[in-house]
Amino acid sequence: MFHHTVMVNFIAVDAEFLQAVEGCAERIRGAQDGLIEFGFHHNDSSRAGAFRHAFVSRFHDSSAHDRFQTSALHDELKQLIMPRVAGLVVLDHQDQVS
């Protein structure tokens, strides 16, 4: 399983923007091949600094993640959020096989 987490520091977040992001996330959940989970979350941690939101996703494998990275839905999400992104941190990792 491949995990992809993006913590985001947004500028000027309002309810309308958050609804638009969640709507895009819903379309991704319904249409992306190889996707197990895709969530858009408010970060409740007091240690998060400015990174108050995160996208948390799991894919069957890294190939499914790679397909998502080049998909029209991912492009749509980036076009929506990037004008309001002040910073982001990405964590990608694969489950360890023991």
Secondary structure, DSSP 8 states (H G I E B T S, - for coil): -EEEEEEEEESS--HHHHHHHHHHHHHHHHH-TTEEEEEEEE---TT-TT--EEEEEEESSHHHHHHHHTSHHHHHHHHHHGGGEEEEEEEEEE----
